[in-house]
């Protein structure tokens, strides 16, 4: 019997374990497997294989039961996820339904999740920008949050490494606040977007409008062909899963790349309960899993553990990983685990019309989504009554309008012959929120989910800084729209709960001092040297850029460091 137990444990022992298979988990798995480590990848959801498991990817609108609209009853049963822009018939199967995985909102928070192999990498908006020293130095400059233990120079080579493999389309814009990268050809702005760019440049030279940078193969390189991916077809049906591999996802890119090494074992239907800590050895020794379907409890073992469950679930796992040494969560000597959670403020938009250039229209689709306005507030000095700043998207399109007057044949002819309307323009803000101790997630002491894991409580909110920033965004964009000759300008500051931005960050932040942070400059736990966190939970502040490219760079950099430390015998 003892031999059977030994054999069983041996069969559940690996060199490394990666928790999560989304953007950061896929990268961690790829890097570990490429470097020869037998790696177990744990995913709480079902398996989704590239191409094979994209059931709607080639469907036409009339092939959907409700022409891609979600029925009212489904929306009523799922009030949170229904707010997400991609929750329609073509992609609903990639989203977590509200009732199936409850959580406790101590303050309103729309937690959007995708529990399957690939996670939300199948659903993300694919916007990819590097951070700059303006972002990494932000907390040190104004004293809010703690200083980042790294700077842009630490991450620059890893940004380049990730960009070359993932495939990022963009232009070299020469902006210190938005460093250039290893780009495939960028997607062009349309004629009105170009016009707005020129108008802004004339009147406000410190403000820039550039083509948005995105994780699409505008012109694949050899490495992308080797991945089995081909040029983006500009279908803009990305949330369905792309059979061409035209955009970066774990399913199309990192997971298959890790699998072909022969070093990866992928285990879906595996809800992670906690990380196992051995007090005698002074390190983590494995991961406890609850089988999603059978509810069986299984322990897996490894010398190295990467936590990539996505920011909020990573916090949940670490908080639930309790021992005599860590009664308040793994590595939580500082007491800050679960605290200083922040997000991006998307709660303001502005729309207008442009009656010029009516002899032009746009043809085709732009997977980058149009233009991007990098942050320009409080870069070189504090110039406003709010801290940090915001970036913004910008787009222009011309829609067709049908005359719905008349009856019979006249109405039919009107509907069959729509006419082009004026140009519609719009922008949304992406504001940096300040991490606060009160912005936190914690475990409920009584309520548990179907797998016996405590329900998560979320208490994250806007503050006065966010409101001031929002007012400035509306004023600035109104000014720029007016100067460009846009009309019917309509600001929209409709309140939305945090979380719908899907950019939650923090809770297990990086920092110099173990007394005020959970991770060091290598995304390594100060107190548990063989545990690394390289997803959004590790973020010290949020910047204004989309964070996914930074997670990719963190994962590759941390694996490189971890293996170096293993060879030295430090892990």
Secondary structure, DSSP 8 states (H G I E B T S, - for coil): -HHHHHHHHHHTEEEEEEE--SHHHHHHHHHHHHTT--EEEE-SSB---TTTT-TTTT--GGGSTTTT---HHHHHH-TTGGGSTT-STTTGGGS--GGGS--EESS-B------BTTGGGGT---B-----HHHHTHHHHH-SS---S--HHHHHHHHHHHHHHH-EE-----BTTB---SEE------HHHHHHHHHHHHH-TTS--EE--BSB-SS--HHHHHTT---------GGG--TT--B--IIIIIHHHHHTTT-EEEE-SEEEEEEEEETTTTEEEEEEEEETTT--EEEEEEEEEEE-S-HHHHHHHHHH---SS-TTSTT-SSS-TTEEEE-EE---EEEEEE-S-TT----S--TT-SEEE---TTSSS--SSSSS-EEEEEEEEEEEE----S-HHHHHHHHHS-EEEEEEEEEEEEEE----TTSEEEEEEEEE-TTS-EEEEEE----HHHHHHHHHHHHHHHHHHHHTT-EEEEEE-----BTTT---EEES-B-S-TTT-SB-TTSBBSS-TTEEE-SGGG-S---SS-SHHHHHHHHHHHHHHHHHHHHTT--
